[in-house]
Amino acid sequence: MSTILVNNIKDTGNNTLLTSDGSGTVTLGSGFPNNTPSFHIRKSSNQAISDETYTLITFDAEEVDTDSAFASNKFTVPSGKAGKYFIYTQIYMYSGSTDQLGECRLEIYKNGSGVPRARFQSNNSSKANQYSPYIGMMMDLSVGDYLEVYSRGDVGSGTLNVYGEAQNVSYFGGYKLIGV
């Protein structure tokens, strides 16, 4: 068995393919594709929303935002980053009282209009007072396209809330796919 010890690998054009700091941390050179931009944003507080009205869901706690492409509750595709993306979102909606949710909708809006829809509807006597819809999908995005999350619920009376706080139950994220 042989061992090769190096801290820098270059191609014949003297371009760095990878480097190692000697303690096991490897950094790939700029020629390697990666899944950026990527972002994952969550809610840090509850948000009241109007009954039977599509409402922009606000996200304010950035966990990851590699290209600073998330601002003002929307992700905008940066220059040079068009392509296929995996985009996902989930919210935890509940009624502020014992009122039952008759419906809960969640949508990702692309450039101001709804794209996919996750919809939960209960039409029987065992309606729940909380739902947690999720959307995950691949999307073709061009430079300048922007994505936002909207939700709508029907509680009959009372208040609707999208839960935030410390738990990671209401979030929005995505990343550029490589190899497609």
N, C-alpha and C positions, 0 to 999 in steps of 0.2 A: 504494500500500500504506500502511496506517495502523498505528500502534502505540498500544496502550493501556497505560499504566503505572499500576499500583495495588499496594498492599500489603495491602489488606483489602477483601473483598467481602461485603456484607451483604444480607439480603433486606428486604422492606418492613416486617417486624416488628423490624428492627434486630438480627436474629440473625446471627452471623458464619458465613458459608458457608466461607470459606477465608482464610488469611493467608499472607503471604510475608515472609521476613526480609530480602529484598533481595539475597540471594546465591544464589537458586535453590531454597531449601528452602521447600516449601509444606506447610502444615498444614491439614487439612480440619476443618471445624467439627463439633460434636457431633451434628448432625443426619444426618451421612453414616454409613451402615452400614459396618462393618468385619468382618474375619474373626477376631474375638476372642470368647471366649478362644482362644488358641492355645498349644500347648506342643510342645516337642521335647526329649526326655530321652534320654541314652545311658548305657551302662555304661562305667565308667572302669577296671574291673578284672574279671578272670575270676570266674565263679561255678560251683562244682561243684554238680551236681544228681544226685539219686538215680536209679538205673536203674528204668525202668518205673513212675515215679511222677510225677504232675503236680506241678510245683514253681513257686511264684511267682518270676518273674524280677524281680530288683531292679535299679532304675535309679537312678543317683546323681549324674549330671553334667547339670545343667540348661543347655541351650543357650538356650531360650526358655520363658518361663512368664508370659504377659502378665497373668493375673489371679491369680497365686499359687494356682492350682487343682490343682497337682500336689504331693502330699505323701505320705509313707509308702508309696511305690511304687504310688500310684493317682491317677488324674485324677478329680476330682469336679466336676460341672457346678455353677457358681456361681449364686447367686440372680439371677433375671432373664435367664438365658442359655440357656433351653431352646430346642431347635430341631434342625435337621439338622446333623450334623458329618461331616467326613471324618476317619476314624481310621486309623492305619497303625502297623505294627510289623514289625520284622525282628530275627532273632537269628542268630548264627553259632554253631552247635553242633558240637562235635568230640569224638572220643574221646581220652582222655588217653594212649592207647598205640596199638598197631597194631590193636587190636580194631576191628571194623567195625560201623558203625551199621546196624541192621536197620530202624530206624524213627525218625522225628523228627516230633513234632507241635508245633504252635504254636497257641494260642488266646487270644482276647481275652475276658475275663470281664466281663459286665455285671451289677452288683449281686450278685456271687458265683457266677454260673453262666456256662458257656461259650456264646459266641455264634457267631462264625464259626470255621472250623478250616482251617488249612493243614497238610496231612499229606504227608509224603514217606515212601515205603516201598520198600525194595529187597528182592526175594526171589530174587536170583540170586547167582552166585558173584563178581560184580564189585561187591560192596557198597563204598560209600565210607566213609571215617572222618570225614567232615564234610558238613554240610548248612547251608543258609542260607535257611530258609523266610521268606516275606513275606506279610503280610495288609494289604490296603488296601480300605476299604469305607465307604459312607455309612451312618450310623446316626441314628435318631431318639432324642434324649436329653432327659430331663426334669430339672428342677432337683433336685439331690441324687443323681442316678444316678452311679455310679462305675465306672470301668474299670480292669482290671488285666490283666497278661500272664502266662500260664502256658505251660510247655513240658513235654514228656515225650519221652523217648528210650529206645531199646532197644539196648544195646551188647553184651548177652550176658555179658560180664565186663569188668572194668576200670572206668574212671571216665568220666563225661560232664561236659563243661564248656560253658558259654556264654561265648564270648569277649567281652572288653571292651577295656580299655586305650585307647590313643590313637586307634586307628582307629574310625571311626564305623560299625561293622558290626552292632552290637546296639543298637537304639533303639526308642523308642515316642513317638508324637506324634499331633497332630490339631489341627483348627481348625474353628470354626463357619462354616457356609456362609451366604452372603448371597444373596438373590434367589430362594430356593426355599421 
